[in-house]
Amino acid sequence: MHEPFDIANALKEIVLPHSCWEVNLEYESLKKIPEQRRILRECAKKCRGIQLSRCDGTKIMLDEEYSMEFTWEGQTWKPADRDDFWQRGHIGDYIDATYHVIRLCWREKVPERKYMHYDHWDCLRSDGITPIPLDNVSEDEGNE
């Protein structure tokens, strides 16, 4: 995370096939790591103004309706501390975690298709996520 891959410059150079109708990019981190979220938000900000190019010369624009920030509840691996490992051989456990996702979506203004939802689950309209209004996003992640 000290020198994140500059995906914005890579996106500018990509030439997609003419049959490409949608591109999704998700930045995800644990909510409890505000510095990482700040870095990812900066990366996403650089990508927002980019128009993706197709080989036939047409462009795909960012779709604000499908681009959003949200959180979801899941689990993450927490390794055991050194003493617990050496004394009891315990290597760690999964613990509950809140994930923070910044999703950018470039897509043509065409009707939704079934493939748009992972495993046929419409995650962006699910009760399993908590949308974060853009005007509620803190620029200073450290104060959360």
mmCIF file of the C-alpha atoms, coordinates in Angstrom:
data_MODEL
# 
_entry.id   MODEL 
# 
loop_
_atom_site.group_PDB 
_atom_site.id 
_atom_site.type_symbol 
_atom_site.label_atom_id 
_atom_site.label_alt_id 
_atom_site.label_comp_id 
_atom_site.label_asym_id 
_atom_site.label_entity_id 
_atom_site.label_seq_id 
_atom_site.pdbx_PDB_ins_code 
_atom_site.Cartn_x 
_atom_site.Cartn_y 
_atom_site.Cartn_z 
_atom_site.occupancy 
_atom_site.B_iso_or_equiv 
_atom_site.pdbx_formal_charge 
_atom_site.auth_seq_id 
_atom_site.auth_comp_id 
_atom_site.auth_asym_id 
_atom_site.auth_atom_id 
_atom_site.pdbx_PDB_model_num 
ATOM 1   C CA . MET A 1 1   ? 0.000   0.000   0.000   1.00 0.00 ? 1   MET A CA 1 
ATOM 2   C CA . HIS A 1 2   ? 2.975   2.356   0.212   1.00 0.00 ? 2   HIS A CA 1 
ATOM 3   C CA . GLU A 1 3   ? 3.211   2.537   -3.587  1.00 0.00 ? 3   GLU A CA 1 
ATOM 4   C CA . PRO A 1 4   ? -0.084  1.266   -4.983  1.00 0.00 ? 4   PRO A CA 1 
ATOM 5   C CA . PHE A 1 5   ? -0.270  0.171   -8.577  1.00 0.00 ? 5   PHE A CA 1 
ATOM 6   C CA . ASP A 1 6   ? -1.322  3.165   -10.669 1.00 0.00 ? 6   ASP A CA 1 
ATOM 7   C CA . ILE A 1 7   ? -4.425  1.635   -12.203 1.00 0.00 ? 7   ILE A CA 1 
ATOM 8   C CA . ALA A 1 8   ? -5.585  5.001   -13.581 1.00 0.00 ? 8   ALA A CA 1 
ATOM 9   C CA . ASN A 1 9   ? -2.676  5.177   -16.041 1.00 0.00 ? 9   ASN A CA 1 
ATOM 10  C CA . ALA A 1 10  ? -3.146  1.518   -16.927 1.00 0.00 ? 10  ALA A CA 1 
ATOM 11  C CA . LEU A 1 11  ? -6.847  2.129   -17.674 1.00 0.00 ? 11  LEU A CA 1 
ATOM 12  C CA . LYS A 1 12  ? -5.950  4.990   -20.014 1.00 0.00 ? 12  LYS A CA 1 
ATOM 13  C CA . GLU A 1 13  ? -3.764  2.649   -22.065 1.00 0.00 ? 13  GLU A CA 1 
ATOM 14  C CA . ILE A 1 14  ? -6.154  -0.311  -22.301 1.00 0.00 ? 14  ILE A CA 1 
ATOM 15  C CA . VAL A 1 15  ? -8.005  -0.923  -25.548 1.00 0.00 ? 15  VAL A CA 1 
ATOM 16  C CA . LEU A 1 16  ? -11.054 -3.098  -24.989 1.00 0.00 ? 16  LEU A CA 1 
ATOM 17  C CA . PRO A 1 17  ? -12.765 -5.282  -27.589 1.00 0.00 ? 17  PRO A CA 1 
ATOM 18  C CA . HIS A 1 18  ? -15.670 -3.663  -29.433 1.00 0.00 ? 18  HIS A CA 1 
ATOM 19  C CA . SER A 1 19  ? -18.011 -6.186  -27.748 1.00 0.00 ? 19  SER A CA 1 
ATOM 20  C CA . CYS A 1 20  ? -17.192 -4.908  -24.235 1.00 0.00 ? 20  CYS A CA 1 
ATOM 21  C CA . TRP A 1 21  ? -20.232 -3.261  -22.661 1.00 0.00 ? 21  TRP A CA 1 
ATOM 22  C CA . GLU A 1 22  ? -19.180 -3.053  -19.024 1.00 0.00 ? 22  GLU A CA 1 
ATOM 23  C CA . VAL A 1 23  ? -16.062 -2.834  -16.845 1.00 0.00 ? 23  VAL A CA 1 
ATOM 24  C CA . ASN A 1 24  ? -16.153 -2.952  -13.041 1.00 0.00 ? 24  ASN A CA 1 
ATOM 25  C CA . LEU A 1 25  ? -13.336 -1.996  -10.706 1.00 0.00 ? 25  LEU A CA 1 
ATOM 26  C CA . GLU A 1 26  ? -13.617 -2.503  -6.945  1.00 0.00 ? 26  GLU A CA 1 
ATOM 27  C CA . TYR A 1 27  ? -11.219 -1.248  -4.303  1.00 0.00 ? 27  TYR A CA 1 
ATOM 28  C CA . GLU A 1 28  ? -11.769 -3.073  -1.022  1.00 0.00 ? 28  GLU A CA 1 
ATOM 29  C CA . SER A 1 29  ? -10.199 -2.769  2.405   1.00 0.00 ? 29  SER A CA 1 
ATOM 30  C CA . LEU A 1 30  ? -11.084 -3.467  5.991   1.00 0.00 ? 30  LEU A CA 1 
ATOM 31  C CA . LYS A 1 31  ? -13.038 -0.555  7.402   1.00 0.00 ? 31  LYS A CA 1 
ATOM 32  C CA . LYS A 1 32  ? -10.810 -0.510  10.480  1.00 0.00 ? 32  LYS A CA 1 
ATOM 33  C CA . ILE A 1 33  ? -7.798  0.598   8.379   1.00 0.00 ? 33  ILE A CA 1 
ATOM 34  C CA . PRO A 1 34  ? -8.533  4.280   7.599   1.00 0.00 ? 34  PRO A CA 1 
ATOM 35  C CA . GLU A 1 35  ? -5.145  4.984   5.999   1.00 0.00 ? 35  GLU A CA 1 
ATOM 36  C CA . GLN A 1 36  ? -5.689  2.189   3.482   1.00 0.00 ? 36  GLN A CA 1 
ATOM 37  C CA . ARG A 1 37  ? -9.176  3.513   2.667   1.00 0.00 ? 37  ARG A CA 1 
ATOM 38  C CA . ARG A 1 38  ? -7.727  6.991   2.123   1.00 0.00 ? 38  ARG A CA 1 
ATOM 39  C CA . ILE A 1 39  ? -5.149  5.618   -0.332  1.00 0.00 ? 39  ILE A CA 1 
ATOM 40  C CA . LEU A 1 40  ? -7.782  3.573   -2.191  1.00 0.00 ? 40  LEU A CA 1 
ATOM 41  C CA . ARG A 1 41  ? -10.129 6.557   -2.362  1.00 0.00 ? 41  ARG A CA 1 
ATOM 42  C CA . GLU A 1 42  ? -7.334  8.601   -3.976  1.00 0.00 ? 42  GLU A CA 1 
ATOM 43  C CA . CYS A 1 43  ? -6.742  5.793   -6.493  1.00 0.00 ? 43  CYS A CA 1 
ATOM 44  C CA . ALA A 1 44  ? -10.476 5.664   -7.292  1.00 0.00 ? 44  ALA A CA 1 
ATOM 45  C CA . LYS A 1 45  ? -10.629 9.447   -7.625  1.00 0.00 ? 45  LYS A CA 1 
ATOM 46  C CA . LYS A 1 46  ? -7.951  9.312   -10.341 1.00 0.00 ? 46  LYS A CA 1 
ATOM 47  C CA . CYS A 1 47  ? -10.000 6.727   -12.243 1.00 0.00 ? 47  CYS A CA 1 
ATOM 48  C CA . ARG A 1 48  ? -13.344 8.570   -12.130 1.00 0.00 ? 48  ARG A CA 1 
ATOM 49  C CA . GLY A 1 49  ? -12.671 10.893  -15.069 1.00 0.00 ? 49  GLY A CA 1 
ATOM 50  C CA . ILE A 1 50  ? -11.323 8.229   -17.391 1.00 0.00 ? 50  ILE A CA 1 
ATOM 51  C CA . GLN A 1 51  ? -13.225 7.134   -20.479 1.00 0.00 ? 51  GLN A CA 1 
ATOM 52  C CA . LEU A 1 52  ? -12.385 3.578   -21.476 1.00 0.00 ? 52  LEU A CA 1 
ATOM 53  C CA . SER A 1 53  ? -11.503 2.995   -25.132 1.00 0.00 ? 53  SER A CA 1 
ATOM 54  C CA . ARG A 1 54  ? -12.645 0.187   -27.407 1.00 0.00 ? 54  ARG A CA 1 
ATOM 55  C CA . CYS A 1 55  ? -10.800 -0.991  -30.508 1.00 0.00 ? 55  CYS A CA 1 
ATOM 56  C CA . ASP A 1 56  ? -13.486 0.499   -32.778 1.00 0.00 ? 56  ASP A CA 1 
ATOM 57  C CA . GLY A 1 57  ? -12.733 3.992   -31.371 1.00 0.00 ? 57  GLY A CA 1 
ATOM 58  C CA . THR A 1 58  ? -15.846 4.248   -29.174 1.00 0.00 ? 58  THR A CA 1 
ATOM 59  C CA . LYS A 1 59  ? -15.660 5.107   -25.477 1.00 0.00 ? 59  LYS A CA 1 
ATOM 60  C CA . ILE A 1 60  ? -17.326 3.705   -22.369 1.00 0.00 ? 60  ILE A CA 1 
ATOM 61  C CA . MET A 1 61  ? -18.215 6.310   -19.762 1.00 0.00 ? 61  MET A CA 1 
ATOM 62  C CA . LEU A 1 62  ? -18.367 5.946   -15.987 1.00 0.00 ? 62  LEU A CA 1 
ATOM 63  C CA . ASP A 1 63  ? -21.915 5.117   -14.876 1.00 0.00 ? 63  ASP A CA 1 
ATOM 64  C CA . GLU A 1 64  ? -22.656 6.896   -11.588 1.00 0.00 ? 64  GLU A CA 1 
ATOM 65  C CA . GLU A 1 65  ? -25.753 4.753   -10.960 1.00 0.00 ? 65  GLU A CA 1 
ATOM 66  C CA . TYR A 1 66  ? -23.650 1.584   -10.700 1.00 0.00 ? 66  TYR A CA 1 
ATOM 67  C CA . SER A 1 67  ? -20.616 3.261   -9.096  1.00 0.00 ? 67  SER A CA 1 
ATOM 68  C CA . MET A 1 68  ? -20.875 3.509   -5.343  1.00 0.00 ? 68  MET A CA 1 
ATOM 69  C CA . GLU A 1 69  ? -19.262 3.056   -1.948  1.00 0.00 ? 69  GLU A CA 1 
ATOM 70  C CA . PHE A 1 70  ? -20.622 0.530   0.491   1.00 0.00 ? 70  PHE A CA 1 
ATOM 71  C CA . THR A 1 71  ? -19.731 -1.682  3.416   1.00 0.00 ? 71  THR A CA 1 
ATOM 72  C CA . TRP A 1 72  ? -20.490 -5.332  3.962   1.00 0.00 ? 72  TRP A CA 1 
ATOM 73  C CA . GLU A 1 73  ? -20.035 -7.688  6.891   1.00 0.00 ? 73  GLU A CA 1 
ATOM 74  C CA . GLY A 1 74  ? -17.848 -10.751 6.539   1.00 0.00 ? 74  GLY A CA 1 
ATOM 75  C CA . GLN A 1 75  ? -14.853 -12.403 8.116   1.00 0.00 ? 75  GLN A CA 1 
ATOM 76  C CA . THR A 1 76  ? -11.101 -12.017 7.885   1.00 0.00 ? 76  THR A CA 1 
ATOM 77  C CA . TRP A 1 77  ? -8.188  -14.099 9.098   1.00 0.00 ? 77  TRP A CA 1 
ATOM 78  C CA . LYS A 1 78  ? -6.440  -12.947 12.264  1.00 0.00 ? 78  LYS A CA 1 
ATOM 79  C CA . PRO A 1 79  ? -3.171  -14.797 12.931  1.00 0.00 ? 79  PRO A CA 1 
ATOM 80  C CA . ALA A 1 80  ? -2.409  -15.771 16.517  1.00 0.00 ? 80  ALA A CA 1 
ATOM 81  C CA . ASP A 1 81  ? 0.171   -13.727 18.367  1.00 0.00 ? 81  ASP A CA 1 
ATOM 82  C CA . ARG A 1 82  ? 3.636   -15.264 18.768  1.00 0.00 ? 82  ARG A CA 1 
ATOM 83  C CA . ASP A 1 83  ? 3.146   -16.424 22.359  1.00 0.00 ? 83  ASP A CA 1 
ATOM 84  C CA . ASP A 1 84  ? -0.158  -18.146 21.595  1.00 0.00 ? 84  ASP A CA 1 
ATOM 85  C CA . PHE A 1 85  ? 1.423   -19.859 18.598  1.00 0.00 ? 85  PHE A CA 1 
ATOM 86  C CA . TRP A 1 86  ? 4.536   -21.052 20.433  1.00 0.00 ? 86  TRP A CA 1 
ATOM 87  C CA . GLN A 1 87  ? 2.781   -22.051 23.669  1.00 0.00 ? 87  GLN A CA 1 
ATOM 88  C CA . ARG A 1 88  ? -0.370  -23.704 22.307  1.00 0.00 ? 88  ARG A CA 1 
ATOM 89  C CA . GLY A 1 89  ? 0.302   -24.167 18.615  1.00 0.00 ? 89  GLY A CA 1 
ATOM 90  C CA . HIS A 1 90  ? -2.699  -21.973 17.792  1.00 0.00 ? 90  HIS A CA 1 
ATOM 91  C CA . ILE A 1 91  ? -2.266  -20.376 14.353  1.00 0.00 ? 91  ILE A CA 1 
ATOM 92  C CA . GLY A 1 92  ? -5.246  -17.996 14.392  1.00 0.00 ? 92  GLY A CA 1 
ATOM 93  C CA . ASP A 1 93  ? -8.953  -17.745 13.649  1.00 0.00 ? 93  ASP A CA 1 
ATOM 94  C CA . TYR A 1 94  ? -11.444 -16.055 11.405  1.00 0.00 ? 94  TYR A CA 1 
ATOM 95  C CA . ILE A 1 95  ? -12.989 -12.987 13.027  1.00 0.00 ? 95  ILE A CA 1 
ATOM 96  C CA . ASP A 1 96  ? -15.924 -10.763 12.080  1.00 0.00 ? 96  ASP A CA 1 
ATOM 97  C CA . ALA A 1 97  ? -14.964 -7.788  9.954   1.00 0.00 ? 97  ALA A CA 1 
ATOM 98  C CA . THR A 1 98  ? -16.539 -4.881  8.112   1.00 0.00 ? 98  THR A CA 1 
ATOM 99  C CA . TYR A 1 99  ? -15.265 -4.359  4.577   1.00 0.00 ? 99  TYR A CA 1 
ATOM 100 C CA . HIS A 1 100 ? -15.339 -0.995  2.809   1.00 0.00 ? 100 HIS A CA 1 
ATOM 101 C CA . VAL A 1 101 ? -15.733 -1.106  -0.974  1.00 0.00 ? 101 VAL A CA 1 
ATOM 102 C CA . ILE A 1 102 ? -15.350 1.620   -3.590  1.00 0.00 ? 102 ILE A CA 1 
ATOM 103 C CA . ARG A 1 103 ? -16.934 0.351   -6.802  1.00 0.00 ? 103 ARG A CA 1 
ATOM 104 C CA . LEU A 1 104 ? -16.476 2.066   -10.169 1.00 0.00 ? 104 LEU A CA 1 
ATOM 105 C CA . CYS A 1 105 ? -18.507 0.892   -13.144 1.00 0.00 ? 105 CYS A CA 1 
ATOM 106 C CA . TRP A 1 106 ? -18.080 1.893   -16.754 1.00 0.00 ? 106 TRP A CA 1 
ATOM 107 C CA . ARG A 1 107 ? -20.966 0.678   -18.877 1.00 0.00 ? 107 ARG A CA 1 
ATOM 108 C CA . GLU A 1 108 ? -23.031 1.420   -21.935 1.00 0.00 ? 108 GLU A CA 1 
ATOM 109 C CA . LYS A 1 109 ? -26.573 2.637   -21.317 1.00 0.00 ? 109 LYS A CA 1 
ATOM 110 C CA . VAL A 1 110 ? -28.120 -0.723  -22.147 1.00 0.00 ? 110 VAL A CA 1 
ATOM 111 C CA . PRO A 1 111 ? -30.640 -2.829  -20.195 1.00 0.00 ? 111 PRO A CA 1 
ATOM 112 C CA . GLU A 1 112 ? -29.176 -4.913  -17.386 1.00 0.00 ? 112 GLU A CA 1 
ATOM 113 C CA . ARG A 1 113 ? -28.220 -8.439  -18.261 1.00 0.00 ? 113 ARG A CA 1 
ATOM 114 C CA . LYS A 1 114 ? -28.242 -11.517 -16.069 1.00 0.00 ? 114 LYS A CA 1 
ATOM 115 C CA . TYR A 1 115 ? -24.438 -11.726 -16.021 1.00 0.00 ? 115 TYR A CA 1 
ATOM 116 C CA . MET A 1 116 ? -24.244 -8.376  -14.227 1.00 0.00 ? 116 MET A CA 1 
ATOM 117 C CA . HIS A 1 117 ? -24.792 -9.919  -10.826 1.00 0.00 ? 117 HIS A CA 1 
ATOM 118 C CA . TYR A 1 118 ? -22.219 -12.254 -9.326  1.00 0.00 ? 118 TYR A CA 1 
ATOM 119 C CA . ASP A 1 119 ? -23.766 -15.700 -8.787  1.00 0.00 ? 119 ASP A CA 1 
ATOM 120 C CA . HIS A 1 120 ? -27.131 -14.213 -9.847  1.00 0.00 ? 120 HIS A CA 1 
ATOM 121 C CA . TRP A 1 121 ? -27.169 -12.122 -6.652  1.00 0.00 ? 121 TRP A CA 1 
ATOM 122 C CA . ASP A 1 122 ? -27.779 -8.406  -7.117  1.00 0.00 ? 122 ASP A CA 1 
ATOM 123 C CA . CYS A 1 123 ? -25.229 -7.284  -4.549  1.00 0.00 ? 123 CYS A CA 1 
ATOM 124 C CA . LEU A 1 124 ? -25.770 -3.553  -5.121  1.00 0.00 ? 124 LEU A CA 1 
ATOM 125 C CA . ARG A 1 125 ? -29.456 -3.799  -4.227  1.00 0.00 ? 125 ARG A CA 1 
ATOM 126 C CA . SER A 1 126 ? -29.039 -6.363  -1.463  1.00 0.00 ? 126 SER A CA 1 
ATOM 127 C CA . ASP A 1 127 ? -29.810 -5.945  2.219   1.00 0.00 ? 127 ASP A CA 1 
ATOM 128 C CA . GLY A 1 128 ? -26.290 -7.321  2.778   1.00 0.00 ? 128 GLY A CA 1 
ATOM 129 C CA . ILE A 1 129 ? -24.616 -3.980  2.028   1.00 0.00 ? 129 ILE A CA 1 
ATOM 130 C CA . THR A 1 130 ? -24.807 -0.542  3.590   1.00 0.00 ? 130 THR A CA 1 
ATOM 131 C CA . PRO A 1 131 ? -24.485 2.190   0.937   1.00 0.00 ? 131 PRO A CA 1 
ATOM 132 C CA . ILE A 1 132 ? -22.374 5.190   1.887   1.00 0.00 ? 132 ILE A CA 1 
ATOM 133 C CA . PRO A 1 133 ? -23.737 8.469   0.461   1.00 0.00 ? 133 PRO A CA 1 
ATOM 134 C CA . LEU A 1 134 ? -20.971 10.268  -1.431  1.00 0.00 ? 134 LEU A CA 1 
ATOM 135 C CA . ASP A 1 135 ? -21.591 13.500  0.469   1.00 0.00 ? 135 ASP A CA 1 
ATOM 136 C CA . ASN A 1 136 ? -21.016 11.557  3.709   1.00 0.00 ? 136 ASN A CA 1 
ATOM 137 C CA . VAL A 1 137 ? -17.552 10.276  2.806   1.00 0.00 ? 137 VAL A CA 1 
ATOM 138 C CA . SER A 1 138 ? -14.888 11.744  5.017   1.00 0.00 ? 138 SER A CA 1 
ATOM 139 C CA . GLU A 1 139 ? -11.806 13.085  3.263   1.00 0.00 ? 139 GLU A CA 1 
ATOM 140 C CA . ASP A 1 140 ? -9.961  12.627  6.543   1.00 0.00 ? 140 ASP A CA 1 
ATOM 141 C CA . GLU A 1 141 ? -10.327 8.890   7.122   1.00 0.00 ? 141 GLU A CA 1 
ATOM 142 C CA . GLY A 1 142 ? -8.397  9.132   10.376  1.00 0.00 ? 142 GLY A CA 1 
ATOM 143 C CA . ASN A 1 143 ? -11.264 10.894  12.162  1.00 0.00 ? 143 ASN A CA 1 
ATOM 144 C CA . GLU A 1 144 ? -13.720 8.002   11.786  1.00 0.00 ? 144 GLU A CA 1 
# 
